[in-house]
Amino acid sequence: MILKHFYITLALFCFSSFVVYSQTNCETPLPPVFTLVSIEPETGITEFTWTLSPSTNVAAYLIYTYHDEKGIPRGDIIDTIWNPVATSYNYSSTGHKYFSSSYVVAAYRLPGSPEISRKFGCASPFSNILNTIHTEASVDTCNKKIMVSWNSYHTTLNKVTGYSVLVSVNGSTYTEISNSDTATNNFGLNDFLSDAEYCFVIRADIEGGLTSTSNKDSISTKMQRPPVWINSDQATVNSDNNIALSFT
């Protein structure tokens, strides 16, 4: 019985020693450089690209959404890419329709040989932060004007040189109708077709020939017209909230 307890104790000690050894001998890798985040307007897929971590024994890359709540950064993992030479990833989500999102990438390293269990690895610090561009369009039928607004694309790498407004009318090819500097985040289209569908996309032009595109936001320019049979000289709202028409 004593011998049995001895072997159990020895086995537990060896196992715990292996875990401690594996964790303490996993040298934290250097993070990759996050180079671009862009949305494919028609599919809504968010596309990520980054450079490889300069560290050795990198087994995977981790993709996170990034939040800054009350000044405390944290990341919610989207996916783990078990490919040591991966430099891109496509993410499908409906969130791009409603808001801009920020992301980071990290490298994941295994201690020693790749045969060691994946759970004993360690992740690098987060990369630089990149965000998507979110576009919103609205139509003012009274003033016959379409307003398009978007958020800035923030990057600490190559500088954003300007924003281009792209439009598609009734399914036509996207064409550029405006180009603005980085201080501008809105555009007004003063003349448009009635009873048509307008789709808008914003493109950030970045030094080095890079571009980041936004989501697609579509609106209908169907105009409200009064019935032809109404021919009134004056309309007032009475105390019962009913409309009273007067004729001469």
Disulfide bonds with the S-S distance in Angstrom:
Cys26-Cys122 1.95
